Amino acid sequence: MQTATNPPRSPDDRAPGRGHRAVRIAEGLTLRRPRPEDARAHAELLGHPGVQPSLLQVPFTSELLWQERFSKVPDTNSGELQLLAFDGERLLGSAGLHAVGPQVRRRHAMALGIGVHPDAHGRGVGSALMDALMRQADDWLGVLRIELTVFADNARAIRLYERFGFEHEGRLRGYALRDGRYVDALTMARLHPQPPVIGRAAA
């Protein structure tokens, strides 16, 4: 999977969560927050037979559900971020950072989820989405821990997570029902590689 070109490093350009503006990160590939009119394409992506079995989505994903979610004004104070990856007008991938729960003692942690259309495998879509979310978490949110679960036989996704610093933490036996069988999942997590520090005052 190719490495996407990194976006500019100014705060306005590096924070993909600013408004609905699209950020061009590679040839023909842009990232932006979702809009209500993306609901149908997003439902089709998550319901694709090459995507849905790797997620915890059920078949016949609801377009109205995603339209309702995408119509809400994002709560930027929560730190949550959903990003969509497009080639022109075609949706190729979706990924997000989400709170792990309401517990105040887990404010340092967030959960990650991602899905990429099979036709886009090998084009750097997953890498571009992961890179944007890691930058947001590390440089703007100060997230100490990002965690996820992935089905144990999803080798492509596991390799992607490992490249971005996620480490294996455990195996969940019979984690979820998939196509009539209970399958295992792996728990993985990434700790902030360089936690923020207070900068020195100018002499």
C-alpha positions as CSV (number, residue, x, y, z in Angstrom):
1,M,0.0,0.0,0.0
2,Q,1.5,3.3,-1.1
3,T,2.3,6.1,1.3
4,A,0.2,9.2,0.8
5,T,1.8,12.6,0.5
6,N,1.6,14.4,3.8
7,P,-0.5,17.5,4.0
8,P,1.0,20.9,4.9
9,R,2.0,21.3,8.6
10,S,0.2,24.5,9.5
11,P,-2.7,24.1,12.0
12,D,-5.3,25.2,9.5
13,D,-4.2,22.6,6.9
14,R,-3.2,19.8,9.2
15,A,-6.4,19.6,11.2
16,P,-8.8,17.7,9.0
17,G,-11.6,18.3,11.4
18,R,-12.0,22.0,10.4
19,G,-15.4,22.4,8.8
20,H,-16.3,20.3,5.8
21,R,-13.4,21.6,3.7
22,A,-11.7,18.8,1.6
23,V,-8.0,18.3,2.0
24,R,-6.1,16.9,-1.0
25,I,-3.6,14.4,0.3
26,A,-2.6,12.4,-2.8
27,E,-3.2,12.4,-6.6
28,G,-6.9,12.2,-7.0
29,L,-7.6,11.6,-3.3
30,T,-9.2,14.0,-0.9
31,L,-10.3,13.7,2.7
32,R,-13.1,15.6,4.4
33,R,-15.8,15.4,7.1
34,P,-19.1,13.8,5.9
35,R,-22.1,15.7,4.7
36,P,-25.8,14.6,4.8
37,E,-25.7,14.0,1.0
38,D,-22.9,11.4,1.6
39,A,-25.3,9.1,3.5
40,R,-26.2,6.8,0.6
41,A,-22.6,6.3,-0.6
42,H,-21.6,5.7,3.0
43,A,-24.3,3.1,3.6
44,E,-23.3,1.4,0.3
45,L,-19.7,1.3,1.4
46,L,-20.4,-0.2,4.8
47,G,-22.8,-2.7,3.2
48,H,-20.5,-3.8,0.5
49,P,-19.8,-7.6,0.6
50,G,-16.1,-6.9,0.7
51,V,-16.4,-4.5,3.6
52,Q,-19.4,-5.4,5.8
53,P,-18.0,-8.8,7.0
54,S,-14.9,-7.1,8.4
55,L,-17.0,-4.6,10.5
56,L,-19.7,-5.0,13.2
57,Q,-22.3,-3.7,10.7
58,V,-25.2,-5.9,9.8
59,P,-26.4,-6.3,6.1
60,F,-28.8,-3.8,4.6
61,T,-27.2,-0.7,6.2
62,S,-29.6,2.1,6.7
63,E,-29.1,5.2,4.6
64,L,-31.4,7.2,6.9
65,L,-29.3,6.3,9.9
66,W,-26.2,7.8,8.3
67,Q,-28.2,10.8,7.0
68,E,-29.3,11.6,10.5
69,R,-25.8,11.3,11.9
70,F,-24.2,13.3,9.2
71,S,-26.8,16.1,9.6
72,K,-25.8,16.8,13.2
73,V,-23.4,19.6,13.8
74,P,-20.1,18.0,14.9
75,D,-19.2,18.5,18.6
76,T,-15.6,19.6,18.1
77,N,-15.1,19.8,21.9
78,S,-15.5,16.0,22.0
79,G,-12.5,15.4,19.9
80,E,-14.4,12.9,17.8
81,L,-13.6,13.0,14.1
82,Q,-15.1,11.1,11.1
83,L,-13.3,11.4,7.8
84,L,-14.3,10.2,4.3
85,A,-11.9,9.5,1.5
86,F,-12.9,10.4,-2.1
87,D,-11.5,9.9,-5.6
88,G,-13.4,12.7,-7.3
89,E,-17.0,12.1,-6.3
90,R,-16.5,8.4,-5.5
91,L,-16.3,7.4,-1.8
92,L,-13.4,5.0,-1.3
93,G,-13.1,4.9,2.5
94,S,-14.3,6.0,5.9
95,A,-12.6,6.2,9.2
96,G,-13.2,7.8,12.6
97,L,-11.9,8.5,16.1
98,H,-14.5,8.1,18.8
99,A,-14.7,8.3,22.6
100,V,-14.3,5.0,24.3
101,G,-17.0,5.8,26.8
102,P,-18.3,8.4,29.3
103,Q,-15.9,7.6,32.1
104,V,-13.8,10.6,33.1
105,R,-10.8,8.4,33.9
106,R,-10.7,7.2,30.2
107,R,-10.5,10.7,28.7
108,H,-7.0,9.9,27.5
109,A,-8.2,7.1,25.2
110,M,-10.1,7.0,21.9
111,A,-11.3,4.1,19.7
112,L,-10.6,3.9,16.0
113,G,-12.7,2.3,13.2
114,I,-12.0,2.2,9.4
115,G,-13.4,0.7,6.2
116,V,-12.0,0.8,2.7
117,H,-13.7,-0.2,-0.5
118,P,-12.0,-3.3,-2.0
119,D,-11.5,-1.6,-5.3
120,A,-9.3,1.0,-3.5
121,H,-6.9,-1.5,-1.8
122,G,-3.3,-0.8,-2.6
123,R,-4.0,2.9,-3.4
124,G,-3.0,4.3,-0.1
125,V,-6.5,5.1,1.0
126,G,-6.2,3.3,4.3
127,S,-2.8,4.9,5.0
128,A,-4.1,8.4,4.2
129,L,-7.0,8.0,6.6
130,M,-4.8,6.5,9.3
131,D,-2.2,9.2,8.9
132,A,-4.8,12.0,9.2
133,L,-6.4,10.5,12.3
134,M,-3.0,9.9,14.0
135,R,-2.0,13.5,13.3
136,Q,-5.3,14.7,14.8
137,A,-4.9,12.5,17.9
138,D,-1.2,13.2,18.5
139,D,-0.9,16.9,17.6
140,W,-4.2,18.4,18.3
141,L,-6.0,16.2,20.9
142,G,-3.1,14.9,23.0
143,V,-4.7,11.4,23.0
144,L,-2.5,9.0,24.9
145,R,-4.1,5.8,23.8
146,I,-5.9,4.7,20.6
147,E,-7.5,1.3,20.7
148,L,-9.3,-1.0,18.2
149,T,-10.5,-4.5,17.6
150,V,-10.0,-6.4,14.4
151,F,-11.1,-9.8,13.3
152,A,-8.1,-12.2,13.7
153,D,-8.2,-13.3,10.0
154,N,-8.1,-9.7,8.6
155,A,-4.4,-9.8,7.7
156,R,-4.5,-6.7,5.5
157,A,-6.0,-4.5,8.2
158,I,-3.7,-5.9,10.9
159,R,-0.6,-5.0,8.7
160,L,-2.0,-1.5,8.3
161,Y,-2.4,-1.0,12.0
162,E,1.0,-2.4,12.8
163,R,2.6,0.1,10.3
164,F,1.0,2.9,12.3
165,G,2.4,1.7,15.6
166,F,-0.5,-0.4,16.9
167,E,0.5,-3.4,19.1
168,H,-1.3,-6.6,19.9
169,E,-2.8,-6.7,23.4
170,G,-5.0,-9.8,23.4
171,R,-7.4,-12.2,21.6
172,L,-11.1,-12.2,22.1
173,R,-12.5,-15.7,21.5
174,G,-15.8,-16.0,19.8
175,Y,-16.0,-12.2,19.7
176,A,-18.7,-11.7,17.1
177,L,-21.1,-13.6,14.8
178,R,-20.1,-13.4,11.2
179,D,-21.9,-15.2,8.4
180,G,-23.2,-17.9,10.8
181,R,-20.0,-18.5,12.7
182,Y,-18.5,-17.0,15.9
183,V,-15.0,-15.6,15.1
184,D,-12.1,-14.3,17.1
185,A,-10.9,-10.7,17.2
186,L,-7.7,-9.2,18.3
187,T,-7.4,-6.1,20.5
188,M,-4.7,-3.7,19.4
189,A,-3.7,-0.3,20.8
190,R,-1.2,2.5,20.1
191,L,0.3,4.8,22.7
192,H,1.3,8.3,21.8
193,P,4.9,8.0,20.5
194,Q,5.9,11.4,21.8
195,P,3.5,12.7,24.4
196,P,3.2,16.6,24.5
197,V,5.6,18.5,26.7
198,I,5.8,22.2,27.7
199,G,8.0,24.1,25.3
200,R,10.9,26.2,26.5
201,A,10.2,29.9,26.7
202,A,12.2,32.0,24.3
203,A,15.3,33.6,25.8
